[in-house]
Amino acid sequence: MASPGPLCYSPTRGECTRASQVESVRSHEIIVTTHGSHGVSLAFAKPCTVVVFLLQPAFLVTEFAELASQAGARSCSCHSMSITS
């Protein structure tokens, strides 16, 4: 199966309309993303989509993961933490 290509999140680029963002999110089975307002598009994830959030400890918020879950997606958050002695 060919990859559908990268997600299109920038409406300032001419080819990224709301409809193309929704279509792009729905065309992926696995989405790896960072924290940011583009996470709002995850409301359109199709059921069983896997969303992996790569986060800094300062951005451990659950709103976008919850949004994806409400759409039927499954999500997890990964972060790195510095350990000081």
C-alpha positions as CSV (number, residue, x, y, z in Angstrom):
1,M,0.0,0.0,0.0
2,A,1.5,3.4,-1.0
3,S,1.9,6.0,1.6
4,P,-0.7,8.8,1.3
5,G,2.1,11.4,1.9
6,P,2.6,13.9,4.7
7,L,-0.3,15.6,6.5
8,C,-1.1,19.1,5.3
9,Y,-1.6,21.4,8.2
10,S,-0.7,24.9,6.9
11,P,-3.7,26.8,5.6
12,T,-1.3,29.6,4.5
13,R,0.0,27.3,1.8
14,G,-2.4,27.6,-1.1
15,E,-3.2,23.8,-1.4
16,C,-4.3,23.4,2.2
17,T,-8.0,24.0,2.6
18,R,-10.0,22.8,5.5
19,A,-11.4,20.0,3.3
20,S,-7.9,18.9,2.2
21,Q,-6.8,18.9,5.9
22,V,-9.7,16.6,6.8
23,E,-9.1,14.4,3.9
24,S,-5.4,14.2,4.8
25,V,-6.0,13.3,8.4
26,R,-8.5,10.6,7.4
27,S,-6.1,9.1,4.9
28,H,-3.6,8.1,7.5
29,E,-3.6,5.1,9.8
30,I,-0.7,6.2,11.9
31,I,0.0,9.9,12.7
32,V,3.2,11.0,14.6
33,T,3.1,14.6,15.6
34,T,4.3,17.2,18.1
35,H,2.3,19.4,20.3
36,G,0.6,22.3,18.5
37,S,-2.6,23.8,17.3
38,H,-2.6,21.5,14.3
39,G,-3.8,18.8,16.7
40,V,-7.3,20.2,16.3
41,S,-7.4,18.4,13.0
42,L,-7.3,15.1,14.9
43,A,-11.0,15.5,15.5
44,F,-11.4,14.1,12.0
45,A,-9.2,11.0,12.5
46,K,-10.9,7.9,11.4
47,P,-11.6,5.2,14.0
48,C,-8.6,3.0,15.0
49,T,-6.1,5.6,13.7
50,V,-3.0,5.5,16.0
51,V,-1.7,8.9,17.0
52,V,1.7,9.2,18.7
53,F,2.5,12.6,20.3
54,L,6.3,13.4,20.6
55,L,6.3,16.0,23.5
56,Q,8.6,17.9,25.7
57,P,7.8,17.5,29.4
58,A,6.6,21.1,29.5
59,F,3.9,20.2,27.0
60,L,2.4,17.1,28.7
61,V,-1.2,18.2,28.0
62,T,-3.9,15.7,27.1
63,E,-6.4,17.9,25.2
64,F,-5.4,16.8,21.7
65,A,-5.1,13.1,22.7
66,E,-8.6,13.3,24.1
67,L,-9.8,14.9,20.9
68,A,-8.4,12.1,18.9
69,S,-9.9,9.5,21.3
70,Q,-13.3,11.1,20.9
71,A,-13.0,10.6,17.1
72,G,-12.3,6.9,17.7
73,A,-8.5,7.0,17.4
74,R,-6.0,5.6,19.9
75,S,-3.2,7.8,21.1
76,C,-0.1,7.7,23.3
77,S,2.4,10.4,24.3
78,C,6.1,10.1,24.4
79,H,8.5,12.5,26.0
80,S,12.1,12.7,27.0
81,M,13.0,13.7,30.5
82,S,16.4,14.8,31.8
83,I,17.6,13.1,34.8
84,T,19.9,15.1,37.1
85,S,21.8,13.7,40.0
